[in-house]
């Protein structure tokens, strides 16, 4: 069951992961809502990928942030490749 505190932490991790992903993948500052969406989707991607590869990324807030950031970076790279392909 999701309570208010866990939802808030999930959204904070999403915003931070999206923001960090935008810093790493230059040119993808999407604002607060965009960063949150990228970070939340990235957290699912990072969690799935780390689980699939049996990579332990730590527990708690920092571990969640690392996994979500890796997922956000991968998502932004894929978005960049798709946009680049459409331009041609």
C-alpha positions in Angstrom: 0.0 0.0 0.0 1.3 3.5 -0.9 1.2 6.1 1.8 1.8 9.8 1.4 5.4 9.6 2.5 6.5 6.9 0.1 4.7 8.7 -2.8 6.6 11.8 -1.9 9.9 10.0 -1.8 9.1 8.3 -5.1 8.4 11.7 -6.7 11.6 13.3 -5.2 13.7 10.4 -6.5 12.0 10.9 -9.9 12.7 14.6 -10.1 16.3 14.2 -9.0 17.0 11.3 -11.3 15.5 13.2 -14.3 17.5 16.3 -13.4 20.7 14.3 -13.1 20.0 12.4 -16.3 19.5 15.8 -18.1 22.9 17.0 -16.8 24.7 13.8 -18.0 22.9 13.7 -21.3 23.5 17.3 -22.4 20.7 19.3 -23.9 17.8 17.6 -22.2 16.5 20.0 -19.5 12.8 19.4 -19.5 11.6 21.4 -16.5 10.2 20.0 -13.3 7.3 17.9 -14.7 9.4 16.6 -17.6 12.3 15.7 -15.3 9.8 13.9 -13.0 8.3 11.9 -15.8 11.8 10.9 -17.2 13.0 10.1 -13.7 9.9 8.0 -12.8 10.1 6.0 -16.1 13.9 5.8 -15.6 13.3 4.3 -12.1 11.3 1.5 -13.7 13.9 1.0 -16.4 16.8 1.1 -13.9 15.1 -1.2 -11.4 14.3 -3.7 -14.1 17.8 -3.6 -15.7 19.6 -3.9 -12.4 17.4 -6.8 -11.4 17.9 -8.5 -14.7 21.7 -8.1 -14.5 21.7 -9.1 -10.8 23.4 -5.8 -9.9 22.9 -4.7 -6.4 22.7 -0.9 -6.3 22.2 -0.4 -2.6 19.2 0.0 -0.5 17.3 3.1 0.6 17.1 6.5 -0.9 20.7 6.6 -2.4 20.3 3.2 -4.0 17.0 4.1 -5.5 18.4 7.3 -6.8 21.3 5.5 -8.5 19.0 3.0 -10.2 16.6 5.7 -11.3 19.4 7.9 -12.6 20.9 5.1 -14.7 17.5 4.4 -16.1 16.8 8.1 -16.9 20.2 8.4 -18.7 19.4 5.3 -20.8 15.9 6.7 -21.6 17.3 10.1 -22.6 19.9 8.4 -24.8 17.2 6.4 -26.6 15.1 9.5 -27.0 18.1 11.3 -28.5 18.7 8.5 -31.0 15.0 8.4 -32.0 14.8 12.1 -32.5 18.1 12.1 -34.5 16.8 9.3 -36.7 13.5 11.2 -37.4 15.5 14.3 -38.4 16.9 12.5 -41.5 
